[in-house]
């Protein structure tokens, strides 16, 4: 792992030793995070694992082995790689299903539990407790953990990490923008309703608006016009910043769609925007060399 990145992580984490920071979560949970219950079973999509190699893996990372969910075709090889970045609720059944959906069309997909060092997000009964865990996870740590997953795909699996893409939902949508400014080897990103602006702190020193001119790869932003948590004003500001930087990134805003319109296990799910966004995502990844 790059020494410069490690030094950045150490500076964000203060006096704690990044290399020795152990994982609190040793394995992925089952079901859904308590803080997100109940789920809407009527609309929830479940993708079977037949024809796939799918399940939990351990990814070597700073401080130990990071739990992650991985899915890929059972036969063949040279699969393009997509990093699937969790919602705020962690790697639950919906995120695992995202990986299987990608694998069904020929991807190596991996979703790491990105605050496994901070606590057990799936066991939080309140959003306040969940936010405390999430807020303790530094962005620099998340960036290098995603790097570790790309390395894992390249070194331990039948995948082609030179065709690397990333997608993320909600909390993970914000991470997509940051990762596009972090990894020069990334081909493309797709951010689903990720926050673009907001307060900063030592663990989260910059927001997507701050890195618009630094993207190594184009990002497709899929956002809801009726999202109560992400003002359209911030989307317009991000568009202007990207245009000024001559970025090839684009936005699609779905009129009337709320936050989490792709989350088919939640009441916020909107069938048409979700289907259209999925098609646009796949086309975006492929057109930019990540498919």
VOFI-497849 format. One line per 5 residues: their letters; for each residue x, y, z of C-alpha. Coordinates in steps of 0.05 Angstrom, whole numbers, padded with zeros to 5 digits. Each point is the difference from the previous one (the first is absolute). Layout:
! VOFI-497849
a = X Y Z  ...
! end
This chain:
! VOFI-497849
xxxxx = 00000 00000 00000  00026 00069 -00019  00037 00034 00058  -00028 00068 -00019  -00071 -00027 00007
xxxxx = 00016 -00032 00066  00028 00065 00026  -00063 00036 -00021  -00042 -00052 00037  00042 00008 00062
xxxxx = -00007 00075 -00001  -00075 -00005 -00005  -00005 -00052 00055  00045 00037 00047  00047 -00040 00045
xxxxx = -00031 -00068 -00014  00043 -00048 -00040  -00036 -00013 -00066  00040 -00062 -00015  -00020 -00033 00065
xxxxx = -00072 00024 00005  -00039 -00065 00007  -00068 -00017 -00030  -00057 -00002 00049  -00044 -00036 -00052
xxxxx = 00031 -00066 -00021  -00056 -00024 -00046  -00061 00027 -00036  -00068 -00004 00032  -00063 -00030 -00030
xxxxx = -00065 00034 -00016  -00007 00075 00006  00026 00052 00049  -00047 00009 00058  -00002 00075 -00011
xxxxx = -00031 -00009 -00069  -00056 -00048 00018  -00053 -00015 -00021  00014 -00019 -00072  -00050 00000 -00057
xxxxx = -00001 -00072 -00021  -00051 00013 -00056  00051 00038 -00043  00065 -00031 00024  00041 -00032 -00055
xxxxx = 00038 -00064 00017  00052 -00023 -00050  00018 -00075 00005  00072 -00021 00004  -00006 -00057 -00050
xxxxx = 00056 00003 -00051  00041 00044 00046  00055 -00003 00051  -00030 00044 00054  00010 00010 00074
xxxxx = 00043 00032 00053  00075 00009 -00009  00055 00030 00042  00039 00056 -00032  00070 00016 00026
xxxxx = -00001 00072 00022  00034 00047 00050  -00012 -00030 00069  -00021 -00070 -00021  -00050 -00036 -00044
xxxxx = -00060 00041 -00021  -00066 -00037 -00011  -00031 00009 -00069  -00053 -00031 -00044  00025 -00024 -00068
xxxxx = -00038 -00027 -00061  00026 -00021 -00068  -00018 -00050 -00055  00017 -00072 00017  00035 -00011 -00066
xxxxx = 00044 00043 -00044  00046 00056 00020  00028 00068 -00016  -00062 00031 00032  -00004 00076 00005
xxxxx = -00001 00022 00073  -00052 00043 00034  00007 00024 00072  -00069 00004 00032  -00002 00051 00056
xxxxx = -00051 -00011 00054  -00057 00044 00023  00008 00029 00069  -00030 -00065 00028  00061 -00042 -00019
xxxxx = 00005 -00062 -00043  -00069 -00031 00009  -00042 -00044 -00045  -00017 00054 -00051  00073 00018 -00011
xxxxx = 00018 -00074 -00006  -00054 -00006 -00052  00030 00058 -00039  00065 -00041 -00005  -00038 -00060 -00026
xxxxx = -00036 00043 -00052  00067 00024 -00025  00028 -00071 00000  -00058 -00025 -00042  00022 00045 -00057
xxxxx = 00073 -00018 00005  00031 00044 00053  00043 -00014 00060  -00037 00041 00053  00023 00012 00071
xxxxx = -00031 00038 00057  00045 00011 00061  -00026 00015 00070  00032 00069 00002  -00009 00016 00073
xxxxx = 00016 -00069 00027  00054 00032 00043  -00049 00049 00031  -00057 -00044 00022  -00057 -00047 -00018
xxxxx = -00046 00044 -00042  -00050 -00056 -00012  -00014 -00007 00074  -00017 00074 00012  -00072 00007 00019
xxxxx = -00002 00075 -00010  00027 00045 -00054  00034 00042 00052  00043 -00059 00021  00013 -00017 -00073
xxxxx = 00021 00071 -00016  00051 -00002 00057  00034 -00061 -00032  -00002 00028 -00070  00026 00067 00022
xxxxx = 00061 -00033 00031  00022 -00030 -00066  00051 00046 -00033  -00004 00012 -00075  00074 -00016 -00007
xxxxx = -00012 -00069 00030  -00059 -00012 -00047  00043 00019 -00060  00055 -00049 00017  -00049 -00055 00017
xxxxx = -00030 00007 -00069  00070 -00003 -00029  00010 -00064 00039  -00062 -00030 -00033  00026 00018 -00069
xxxxx = 00066 -00032 00017  -00036 -00062 00026  -00038 -00006 -00065  00064 00007 -00040  00042 -00048 00041
xxxxx = -00047 -00053 00028  -00055 -00008 -00051  -00015 -00011 -00074  -00011 00074 -00012  00029 00057 -00040
xxxxx = 00010 00059 00047  00024 00044 -00056  -00074 00005 -00018  -00019 00029 00067  -00066 00034 00016
xxxxx = -00034 00022 00064  -00072 00012 00019  -00031 00019 00066  -00066 00017 00031  -00017 00057 00049
xxxxx = 00061 00002 00046  00035 -00040 -00054  -00020 00050 -00053  00041 00053 00034  00058 -00049 00005
xxxxx = -00003 -00012 -00076  00016 00073 -00014  00058 00000 00050  00028 -00065 -00027  -00001 00027 -00071
xxxxx = 00046 00055 00025  00043 -00050 00037  00016 -00058 -00047  00033 00017 -00066  -00013 -00071 -00024
xxxxx = -00076 00006 00004  -00036 -00002 -00066  -00070 00025 00020  -00046 00012 00059  -00075 00002 00011
xxxxx = -00026 00037 00061  -00071 -00013 00022  -00028 00059 00040  00065 00014 00038  00009 00064 00040
xxxxx = 00039 00053 -00038  00010 00055 00052  00000 00009 00075  00041 00009 00062  00070 -00026 00005
xxxxx = 00042 -00025 00058  00069 -00032 00009  -00025 -00069 -00020  -00040 00027 -00059  00041 00060 -00024
xxxxx = -00032 00008 -00068  -00066 -00009 -00035  -00012 -00018 -00073  -00007 00073 -00019  00071 00011 00025
xxxxx = 00029 -00053 -00046  -00040 00014 -00064  00063 00024 -00036  00041 -00061 00022  -00039 -00059 -00028
xxxxx = 00042 -00053 -00034  -00061 -00033 -00029  -00069 00025 -00023  -00058 -00010 00048  -00073 -00008 -00017
xxxxx = -00043 00030 00055  -00070 -00029 00007  -00043 00044 00045  -00072 00010 00020  -00035 00066 -00013
xxxxx = -00041 -00009 00065  00059 -00020 00044  -00010 00036 00066  00072 -00010 00022  00037 00022 -00063
xxxxx = -00022 00069 -00024  -00003 00008 -00075  00040 00063 00011  00060 -00043 00019  -00009 -00041 -00063
xxxxx = 00001 00064 -00042  00063 00024 00036  00033 -00067 -00013  -00019 00003 -00074  00030 00070 -00005
xxxxx = 00065 -00023 00034  00006 -00060 -00046  -00013 00042 -00062  00053 00049 00022  00049 -00058 00008
xxxxx = -00020 -00027 -00069  -00019 -00066 00032  -00037 -00052 -00040  -00044 -00014 00061  -00075 00005 -00007
xxxxx = -00064 00003 00041  -00068 -00030 -00009  -00054 00028 00047  -00065 -00038 00003  -00059 00047 00011
xxxxx = -00041 -00018 00061  00047 -00056 00022  00018 00000 00075  00065 -00019 00032  00017 -00075 -00005
xxxxx = -00045 -00010 -00060  00041 -00061 -00020  -00006 -00035 00067  -00052 -00052 -00018  -00006 -00025 00072
xxxxx = -00023 00069 00025  -00063 00041 -00007  00039 00052 -00039  00009 -00047 -00060  -00022 00027 -00067
xxxxx = -00003 -00053 -00054  00010 00042 -00063  00058 00044 00024  00033 -00061 00031  -00004 -00039 -00065
xxxxx = 00022 00058 -00043  00058 00016 00048  00024 -00072 -00002  00001 00000 -00076  00036 00067 -00002
xxxxx = 00050 -00024 00051  00019 -00062 -00040  00005 00040 -00065  00044 00052 00036  00048 -00051 00028
xxxxx = 00007 -00036 -00067  00009 00063 -00040  00057 00022 00044  00038 -00066 00001  -00027 -00030 00064
x = -00043 -00054 -00032
! end
